[in-house]
Amino acid sequence: MAKWIKTKPSGSFRRFSSSRYVDVIREINRGIINSGVGYTANWGSINGNILDQTDLQNSLNDKVDKELLTVTKEPTGFPNRTDSTFSFDDLTRTFTIQPTGASFDIWKQGNKITINSPVSIQIPDITEKYFIYFDNSVLGYSINFSDSLLNDKVFVATVYWNQPSQYSVFVVDERHGLTMDWATHFHLHNSFGTRYYGGFSLGYEETPTGTLNSDSQIQLTGGTIADEDIPTTIIDSVSPSAFFEQTLSPVAQLPVFYRQGLPFYWEKESATNYPYVTVSNIPQYNDTSYGLSNVPDGEYFAYWIFATPEVNNPVIAIPGNRTDATLNSAKELNDYASIEWSELPTQEFKVLYRIIFHYDTGAYTNDNNTVIAHVEDLRGTIDTTLINTSAASANDHGALLGLADDDHVQYYNTSRINAWLAGKTTSDLTEGANQYFTNERAQDAVGTIFTNTSTINLTYNDALNTISASVNQSAIDHGSISGLSDDDHAQYHTDARADLRYLENGVLKNALMPQVIIEDFVGGSSVLLGLSVASASGGSSSTEVPEQQANWNGLISYPRFGQVSCRINTASSSRSTLSSPVNFRLYPQARFKISFEFSIVGGQIDFANDPVLLCIGFIDNFAVTNPTNGFYMRPPRTGETNFLKYVIRIASAESVFDTTIPYDSTNRRFINCSIEWDGTNMIFTGKDDSITSINTVSNFLTTYPTLSTLNFAYGGYNGRNGNPIVGVSRNLNIDKITQYIKNNY
């Protein structure tokens, strides 16, 4: 309906269409309506005293046909993409959009919404394509693309999240403008997809010899594609830093996207100098089992080059699903429609080229033994193969937003069914053939299903409502019971409780075993065991004063009240020993155990330059410079593994074995060692503060029969066999010796 408005105080009236309010505004902007003088206007439902242009603008804004906006749901979108920017943080899976200045505007169904600060949303840690949108001023996401995403929300971006690899594969800008309506957008998205505008010229070696790496490399110029009303210009840059910048020349750096796993997801390989993936310089293709596989030697394979609106890596490569023995087969069978695209990371793909490579280790000598065999330019093609792979139909209920909303009050949900059931009792239900539960029925049912076993009798008393069980003990074999190895009888000794009660430092306590003798050298002499010291060629012995010293590999110091120190100097054949009488023989009927606590001073022995034997144990003769036979324990020498050793010596030759006690060369730190003969086996034991190493030589005399006829003494031996090249003075300090002897047991 047309209305008339007077344009000036003395002027004429002008006629405007009531459906074209913008004409009124245009006339105001031209200054036709006099500002500063009030006029009474009556334009449809607009009534009031219009004093100036602002009054009229506000009145018109208030009276715009809201019904039209509601029906069309327009305008919806972004007035521009320069007032805002966005980012995605892989570490927190957080999408953030924020103003580039003080604020930015969005429109939703004809209503302008101003955003003044950054807005964020975190997506779930689930592999999926997430459509990010504004619902008024709040961000949300959906995993389904439908028309409601375009007319009920303000579409912002698409993010494809890869949960196994913990990164975003694709981040696509979807800040569409206000001019294109949502229905057109939905139609173009599902029918035409992304389109090629220009650019993306390809450079490659057209006559490759296979000797240069450039024979399988490409370069591209920048170019432009369009996602509906969003044109995207991809810029070739040697140092990309902004959206849609990428290194395309002189060697294109293209990430490779491929399907992985079952159920499959999209994976991304970082860009290299080649538009294809290699593993150990072997090219890969994307097999139909959803993974990368080696291209067989001599075969041809295809990769497809795409331009996309992905903000960080807009130009990508995707491998084909097959290999072929000939170039003609590869050209014929690697067709675009036969690729198993399945669910793409985004719909916005535009194919640029198909490149067929040839891999042949016998024909080509470059790093990957690969050349470009054929290129097909697909920039000008219009293809809908990708469009229908994941587009959700507007008629697909599962693709709609707000499926969790309670929009169908005619149906029961949890709260409504609970309210309905609250007014019901069992009286409202007919019993029928399926009888209701009662205590008596349940008891009778249970009582009839019991079955006696060979060991347990069960009795149901219906009158008393009880079930009793009796055990037939005569039918139970103790050995058949489970848990026999459990420690259920604390009144009996286990190994641990017996050790705690009867052992001290690994040997029986004296009070319990009178044949145990402990010599601790208090006062400097051997009173109980009758051990004697002997020296030769500059060797000497002395009594050490009480002190505190830590154990080997330990930090806690312990009191040492008496020690005997056997010293040697740098002289040839210098010797000092502490030994028992030669009165031990390895009889099968006898058992004995000797334990020692000792330390050494002088560090690790370089036996090649200083032939010193420093040991604790049994030797056939302590009065010689080179004992012939024995079995003892000693520290490691230079060149040996750094562990305490146990040694079998026959005819002056050693057989050396490792314990698990690491060697600490710190002077004056003590180690506890014992040598035990049980009539059959020889057991060498070492202990420090944290480790116990038990080493058993089974059937000892069968293995070493020479030792069965010899007599031995035990003690500490510190002696040099000959002239040293580099001589070192050394001490062997003995703090305690415990002798345990038991015959005929």
Sequence and secondary structure as in RCSB ss.txt:
>XXXX:A:sequence
MAKWIKTKPSGSFRRFSSSRYVDVIREINRGIINSGVGYTANWGSINGNILDQTDLQNSLNDKVDKELLTVTKEP
TGFPNRTDSTFSFDDLTRTFTIQPTGASFDIWKQGNKITINSPVSIQIPDITEKYFIYFDNSVLGYSINFSDSLL
NDKVFVATVYWNQPSQYSVFVVDERHGLTMDWATHFHLHNSFGTRYYGGFSLGYEETPTGTLNSDSQIQLTGGTI
ADEDIPTTIIDSVSPSAFFEQTLSPVAQLPVFYRQGLPFYWEKESATNYPYVTVSNIPQYNDTSYGLSNVPDGEY
FAYWIFATPEVNNPVIAIPGNRTDATLNSAKELNDYASIEWSELPTQEFKVLYRIIFHYDTGAYTNDNNTVIAHV
EDLRGTIDTTLINTSAASANDHGALLGLADDDHVQYYNTSRINAWLAGKTTSDLTEGANQYFTNERAQDAVGTIF
TNTSTINLTYNDALNTISASVNQSAIDHGSISGLSDDDHAQYHTDARADLRYLENGVLKNALMPQVIIEDFVGGS
SVLLGLSVASASGGSSSTEVPEQQANWNGLISYPRFGQVSCRINTASSSRSTLSSPVNFRLYPQARFKISFEFSI
VGGQIDFANDPVLLCIGFIDNFAVTNPTNGFYMRPPRTGETNFLKYVIRIASAESVFDTTIPYDSTNRRFINCSI
EWDGTNMIFTGKDDSITSINTVSNFLTTYPTLSTLNFAYGGYNGRNGNPIVGVSRNLNIDKITQYIKNNY
>XXXX:A:secstr
 EEEEE SSSS EEEEETT HHHHHHHHHTT S SSS EEEEETTEEEEE SHHHHHHHHHHHS HHHHHHHT S
 B S SSSEEEEEETTTTEEEEEESSS EEEEETTEEEEE S EEEE  SSSEEEEEEEETTEEEEESS  THHH
HTSEEEEEEEEETTTTEEEEEEE    SSS HHHHHHHHHHT EEEEEE  EE  SS  SSSGGGG  EE  EEE
EETTEEEEEEE SS  STTEE  SSS  EEEEEEETTTTEEEEEEEESSSS EETTEEEEEETTTEEEE  TT E
EEEEEEE  BSS  EEEEEEEEEESSHHHHHHH  GGGS   S S S  EEEEEEEEEE TTT  STTSEEEEEE
EE TT    TTGGGT   TT GGG S TTS   TTS  HHHHHHHHHT  GGGS   SS    HHHHHHHHHTT 
   SSEEEEEETTTTEEEEEE GGG  GGGSS TTS   TTS  HHHHHHHHEETTEE TTT TTEEEE  TTSS
  SS  EEEEETT EEEEE  EEEEBTT  SEEEE  EEEEEE SSTT EEEEE  S B   TTEEEEEEEEEEE
ES SB TTTS EEEEEEEES TTSSS  SEEEEE  BTTS SEEEEEEEETTEEEEEEEEEE    TT BEEEEE
EE SS EEEEEE SS EEEEEESSHHHH GGGGG  BEEEEEEEE S  SS   EEEEEEEEEEEEEE  
